[in-house]
Amino acid sequence: MILVFQFSQDILFCVSNHTSNCFHSITFVLAEVVAYASGMEGSNLPISKKRKKTEGRVTGKAAQAFNIANDENDDYVGYIMGNLILPPKGIKDSESVGPCAQTFTVCLSQPKAIEVAFGDPDQPDGELDDETAQRFLLGPGDMFRVPPGNSYRLENHSDVTDCLLTWTIIRPRSVPQGRS
């Protein structure tokens, strides 16, 4: 993890009425700004009980790089960033993003080999109906987003090529009543 100084405050202090006796007080805060992939440890994704036998048991690994909280003054929302590796025939089972939004970028993959399926936002959270899901095939450089209240599923259809995606979960300013 790379840390840099981030200016937090810049306040002018004067010890007398003469400007020559004034000075700036600057507070420095360490901020994480770079996360090297070699320093991130991926965790195995869970396998859904709803997975069909024909879908196999291959999952991917997800690693988190940053976890930035919403600021106290509500000036900006918090977010979580990381990466996801899906091996050939790997699946990330259906998951709801709840009140958050999520973005993905396909960094490396076989062209048109990564499938994203979106659930119907009117279905209960986390539910993705195979028959009504909207599906798209993506490749390197493609991006997609999952709006709040929706679910998604990922599948790498390649027989030989891993798929590397980066992701960002964007937190809401506040969680709506009845959602978690």
NORPE-V713890 format. One record per run of one state. SS is the DSSP state (H for helix, E for strand, C for the rest). FROM is the first residue (numbers start at 1). TO is the last residue. Records with the same first field share a line. If there is no record, write none. Layout:
BEGIN
SS = FROM-TO, FROM-TO
END
This chain:
BEGIN
C = 1-1, 15-18, 35-36, 40-42, 45-52, 56-60, 69-78, 87-90, 97-100, 109-113, 119-133, 139-142, 147-150, 157-162, 171-180
E = 2-14, 22-34, 43-44, 61-68, 79-86, 91-96, 101-108, 114-118, 134-138, 143-146, 151-156, 163-170
H = 19-21, 37-39, 53-55
END
